[in-house]
Amino acid sequence: MQDIVGDDGVVSHPTELSVYDCDGYTLEKSAPDIVVLPRSTGEVAAVLKLLRREGVPFVPRGTGTGLSGGCLPLGAPVMVSLTRMNRILDLDPVNRRAVVQSGVINAWVSREARPHGLHFVPDPSSQMACSIGGNVAENSGGPHTLKYGVTTNHVLGVTLVLPDGEVVRLGGMTEDAPGYDLLGVTVGSEGTFGVVTEAVLKLHPLPQACKTLLAVFDSVADGSAAVSAIIAGGIVPAALEMLDHMIIQAVEDAFHFGFPRNAGAVLIAELDGLEAGLERAAGRVRNVCEANGATEIRVARDDREREALWKCRKRAFGALGRLAPNFCCQDGVVPPNRLPEIMERIAAIGKAHDLRIGNVFHAGDGNIHPILLYDERDRDETERVVAAGREILRECVRLGGSPTGEHGIGVEKVALMPLIFTPDDLRTMEEVRAVFDPDDCCNPNKIFPSAERQVEVRAPRRQAAM
């Protein structure tokens, strides 16, 4: 490995390896035997060829901000970390394209594109730290994907190193590459097809104008009813984000924005686009919120206040460190009109397990993020968190939703896959995976319920470059 990546490109000391033993899902931990830090697609290919020759499974890793244990090295002694592959290779403002290495941080893309009047739309709450490769692996979302779509809608192509070291390019610089959509199936594959080393990203013009409102409600139920009414009314905001009482308290203590401490919930509604007509659309949102019990509505007075508001929302998770030593952030989805029901169930589940649960979520598309507070030193409390989290996700499925919206399955939600897929469904997906990784050596033991998988039909592995 050192011959390939250099002496400083291999981490093997136990103390250093301990920082790689989990991602943002800290309930399960497992440190790799070594971490390899390549700097180029060529080095990644050489690393994977060596691992194939020696029969050693591996796990790709970005910056470790994932929340489902997707880069946990289970049965994979080697971790391939892409953090050194952090260059923006090309920025083409005329064609609104950017070519980046997978270790580039999400927020860097918009920072470099902003002088050209452009930005990269997907904006996970961890966008100041998460990498593009991780966004591609998990098909990440974020507040503003309500209007603009998740990562898959903004990736035109990837360079993928298959588990045997072969380099293929899927998609390209243009929309709608002919042939099967291998790019589409790769985005969201959670690092089980190989290692994505580069991505071609679609950039969008910055909106001409934005209007950001903060609506205050006595309860999450009232706020959820307002969200359902906004969506039902045919209004398409850029974002609809909700924070409940617990989160409001923590965020206000941390950032002193001026959130009303007595509020049961606040709804951040942002509209963007052409300046003409934006005021009218904001008025419609205001009317809907008032009709559903909003006690106060504020409008961001300028860009500075708007940015401060979004800073509070995106750093809400960090603010919870004031309330408990640990937290587990769940990621379920329900139809937006079922939000009041799932909020009631979350409260009941928290009470039944004697747990504090805060809620901050992408309300517009029904993607909930209940945050379960606990102390990992308390084994009983930790077990109750796991049980309560699973109950919440089962309720999401019962209400017509899904156990994950943007965090992926990883190791956390493997046991829940049979809730929404039949055995034939799962077998078919494993056969698709076998096309890319027939030996199950790339990020093994993820997504599918059986740790020892036997795929009956092995499709040819090699892909035509596109």
N, C-alpha and C positions, 0 to 999 in steps of 0.2 A: 504493500500500500504506500509506504514512504517513497518507493521508487516512482510511483505514479503522481502523488500529490505533494511530495516534499516532506521533510522531517516535521515541519510545523503543521502539516495537514492531517495528522492522525492524533486523536485524543485517546489515551488508554489508561491514565492514572485513575484509580477508583474515586478519589475525591472530585476530580474534574468530571467524571462520568455521572456523578450524582445529579448534576444540573440538567441532565437529559433523561431523567427517570420518569417524567410525565409531561403532559401538556397542560392546558388549562383545566382539564378534568383530573383533579388530584386525588380522587377516591381510589384509583388504582395506579400503582407505580411499578416500574421494571426498568432497570438500567441496562444499556447495551454493554457488550464486551469492549467494543471500540467504536469511535465516531470518526468518520472520514469526511474531510472538508475540501471537496474539489472546487476548482475555479472556472471550469469550462465544460462544455458538452463533451469534448474529447476526453477529458479526465473522467467524467462520469461514465462514459462508455468503457474506458479501460478498467475502471473499478468494477463495473458489473461483469465484464468478461472474466476478470480474475475470480470474482465470487462464483460465477457459474462454473468455472473450471474446478474450483475447490468444493462445490456443492454447498455453499453457505448462503442461507436466506438473509434478507436485509429489509430495512424499513427506511423509506425516504422521510425527511423532516424539513419543515420550513423554519419558522421562528417559534414554533411551539405554542401558538395562541389558540389552537383548536380546543374544543370543549366536549369531545366525545372519546378521547383516548385513541384518536386515529393514528398517531405516530408512536404508540407504545410498542416497544420492541419485544413482542411476545413470540417466542420461537424464532427470533431474528437477531442473531448476535451482533450484526453490523448495522450501524445507523449511518445513512448517507445524508449529511446535513448540507443544505444549499445556501447557507447564509453568506458565504463568500462570493456567490454568483449574484452580485447586487448592482449590475450595471444596466443603465438604460442604453441600449445599443443604437437605437434610431428613433427620432421623433420627427414625424412628417405631418406638419400642421395643414398642408394643402389637402392631403388625402385623409386627414384626421386619423392617423395611425401611430402607434408606438410599438416598437419591438423591444422587449425587456427580458432580462434573465429572471429566473424564477425566484431568486432571493431578493428582488427589488421590493421595497416596502410599498404597500398600497398608496399611502398618502404622497409618496414621492412623485408618482406619475402625475397627479393633478398639480402638484407644486411646479413641476417642470413645464406642464402644458398651459398653465394659467397665463403666462405672458402672451400666449397666442390666442387667448380667448377660449380655451378648451379645458375640459376636465375628464377624468375617468369616473364614471358614475357610481359603480358599486362601492359602498362606503360602510363596511362593517364597523361596529363600535370599536373594534381593535385596530382600526385602519392606520393608526400611528405606529403600530408594531407588526401587524400581520403582513405576510409576504404574498406576492402574486401567485407563486406556486401553490401555496396553501389555499388561496382563494379558488384556484382552478380545481384543486383536489376536492374541496368541500362544496363547490358551487355556491360560494358565500353570497349573502344578501346584504342587508343594511337598511337603514331608514328610508333612503331615497329610491330603493328598488321597487317600492309600491307603484310608482309611475313608470319607471324606466326599465325594470327587469333585473334579474340577478346576474351573476357572473357569466353564465353561459350565453347571455344575450350580448355580451361585450367582448367576447374572445373570438377572433377570426381564425386563429391558427396556433398550433403548438409544435415544438420540437420535443419528441418523446423518445427516450432511450429505453428500449425494451429490456426485460430482465437478462437477456443473453448479451447485451451490449450493442445490439443493432440500433441504429439511429433512424427514425422515421419522422416525416413531417406531415402532420394532418392539418387540413384546411390550408390557409394561405393569407395573402394580403387583400383578397376580394371577398365579397359576400357570396354565400351559397356555392361552395366548391362542388363540382359534379360528383356523382357516385354516392355510396353509402356515407352517412354522417358519422364517421368514426370519431371526428372531433367532438360531436355532441355526446357520444357515449363515454368519451374520456373525461370530459368536464363533469366532476361529481363522482368519479370512480374511486375517490379516497386513497389515491396512491397505490392501488392494487394492479394497475396495468403496466407500470414502469415508472420512470422518473422524468417528469416534465422539467426541461431545463430552460426553455425559452417560450415566450408567448407573444402573439401579435394581438394587440389590444385596440379596440375601437374607441375613439375619443369623441366627445360630444361638445357642442358649443355651450359656453356658460349661458344660463338663462338671462334674458334681457332684464327681468325684474323678479323679485321674490316678495312674498307677503307671508310673514310668520306670526301665527296667533298662539296664545296660551290660554286655554279654556280651563276654568276651575270648577270642579264638581264636588258634591258632598260624598259621593261614593264611586267606586269603580263600576258598579252596575249602571249608574247614570251616564258615566263617560262612555262605557261600552255601547249603550243604547244610542248615544250620539254618533259613534263611529259607524254603527250599522246603518243609521239613517243617512249619513253622509254618502256612504257607498251606494245605498239603495237609491239615492237621489241623482245618481249619475255624475257626481262630482269626482274628479280624479286629482286629488292633491298629490304633490311630490312626496309627502310623508305624513303619516299619522302615528304619533308615538305617545304611549301612555305610561305614566308613573303613578304608583299608588302611594298611600300615606307613609309607609315605612321608607320607601325610596326617597320621597320628597324630604323627609326629615334628614336622612343621611346626606343627601346632596346639598341641602341648604347648610348643614353644619360644615361641610367640606369647602363649599365654593361661595356661599353667601350671595347667591344670585338675587334673592328676594322672592323665593317661592313662598306661597301662603302656608304656614306650618299647620294650620287647622284643616287643610283641604283633605278630602278623602282620596282624590285623584286629580291629576292635571293631564290635559291632552295638548300635545304640541302638534299643530296643524300647519303645514307649510304648502303654499301654492307657488308655482313658478311658471315662467313662460313669457309671452309678450305682455308688455305693460298694459296695453289696451285690453280691457275686460278683466284684468286681474282683481281690481277693486270690487267689481260686481261678484266675482266668484268668491272672494273672501267674505263678502256680505252674506252670501248664501250659507257658507259654513258657519258664520256667526249666528244666523237665524236658526239653523238646525241645532246648534249647541244650546242656545237659549231655550228652544222648545223642549229640549231634553234635560233641563234642570241646571244648566251652567249658572253658577252664582256670580261669576266674574269672567270677563274676557279682556285680555291684554294683547296689544299688537306691538311687536318689536319696532322700536323707533328708528333704528338704523342698522347697518351691517354689523357694527360692533356689538350691539345688544343681541342681534340674531346669532352671531358666532358664539357669544358667551352662553346663550341658551343651549346651543348644540354641544358645546363643551361640557356642560353639566350633564346632558343626556348621555353622551358617549363615555363619560368617566363615572357613570353611576356605579358600575361594578366595583371600581376601586374605592369609592366612598363607603362601601359596605364593610370595609376593614375596621371601621369605627364600631360596628355592631357585633361582630363575631370573628373568631380567628380564621374560620373557613366558610366557604359557601359553595354550593353546587347549583349551577345555572342550567335549568332544563330548557328544552327547545321543542315544544309541540306546536301543532297547527290545528285550528278549527275553522269552519266557515265563519266569516265575520259576524253573522247574525247569531252565532252560538257563544259569542264572547261572554255575555252575562252569565250563562249557565256554567261555563268552565271556570269563571272566576269564583262562583259560589262553591263549586266542587273543590277548587284549590283551597279555599278557606276552610272547608269542612275536613279535608284531608290533613291540613296543617294542625287543626285542633285535635283530630283523632290521634295523631302521632306526637302531639305536644311539641310542635316545631314552629318556629317563626319563618314565615314565607313572605318575601316581598315580590312585587311584580313590576317589571319594566319591559315593554314589549312593542313589537311592530303591529299596532292595533289594526291598521288599514287592511292588512292581508291575513289577519287572524293568527300571526306567528307569535305565540306567547313565550315569555321567558320568566317563569316563576323561579325565584332565587331562594334556595333553602339554606338557612343559616345553621351552622353547627360548629363543634369543636372536635377535631379529629382525634384528640386525646381521649375523648369519651366514646368508647367502642359502641355502647348501646345507642347513643345518639346518632352515631355514624350509620349504624344499621337501619335506624328509623328513617334517616334521610334517603337511603337507597330504596327502601320499601315505599316511602311516600312519593319519590320521584317516579317510580314505575306505575304507581296508582294514577298519578296525574296524567301520564302519557297514555295509559289505557283508557282513561276518560276522554282524552282527545280523540282516540280512534272511535270510541263509542258514539261520539257526537259527529262523526263523519269526517274526521280529520286524519292526521298523521303523527307518528311519534317523533318526527324531525322535520324542520323546515330549512335550516341552513347549517346546522352543526354536524350533520352526518351521523352515521350509525356507529362507526369505530368499534370499540369494544363495549361501550356503555349500553347500547340499545340492541345488541345482537339477539337477545332472547325475545325481543318484541317484534322481530320481523315476521314471524308466523301470524301475527295479528292482522296483517294487511296483505300477505302473500301466501298463496297455496304452495304445497311442496313442489308442484310442477313449475310454478313461477320461480321459486328459488333455484331449482335445478337448472332452469333455462338461463338465469343470470350467471350462475357459476360456469355454465358452458361458454357464455360470452367472455367471462374473465379468462377462461382457459385458452382462448384465442391469443390473448396477449401474454399470458403467464401460465403455460401448461404444467409447469412443475411446482406451482404455488409457492414460489420463493420470494415474491415481492409483497411485502407487507402482509404476511400470512396471519390467519386467525382474526380477521376483521370482517365485518358486515354480515356474514352468513352464520346461522345458528350452529352448524356442526363444525367442530374444530378439526375433525378428520374427514375431509371432504373427498368423496369419490365421484368424479364427473364421468358419466357414462359415455358421452360423446365428446371427443377431443377434436375441435376444429383446427384447421391448419393455423399455425402461429404467425407466419410471416405476413406482413402487410405491405401493400404497394404504397410507395411514397406518393403523397398527393400535394 
